[in-house]
C-alpha cells in the first residue's frame, strides 16, 4: 500500500476528524487530529490498516499548548499529532491496545505533566526520582527566565 493509498483510506474513514494530513517525505505520513479522535485513529491504523507497532510517542511543550506525536510503523511511518490544551492536559492512554507504550506515557507524564487517562501505571515514576515534588515537570515551559545580569 502506498502513502497516498493510506492517506485516502484515512481521509475516507475519518473525514473532518482530520485537521491536516500530509506526506512530508517518502515513507512518512503526518496526521493532525484532536485529542478526542486520537485513540480512534490509532486503533484504525493498527487494526484495519494492519500496521504492526507503535514506534514512539513524544510530547513537547509548544508554549501555548502541548503536542503529542505518536509514530506507528510498518514500512511506512504514520505520525498522529494532536494539540492538548494546557488547562486540560490529558489524553486517552493507548495502554489497553498496546501495553508497550507504558514507558513512553509515563516519561511524558513525568516530564510534562500530561495525564494519559487509563494508564494504570501513571503514578509510578520512570524518569524522575520518587521523592520529586508533585506538580513540578522539568520540560514544561511555564516559567520566565530571569537573569539579574547578562550571562556573558
Order of alpha helices (4+ residues) and beta strands (2+ residues): alpha-beta-beta-alpha-beta-beta-beta-beta-alpha-beta
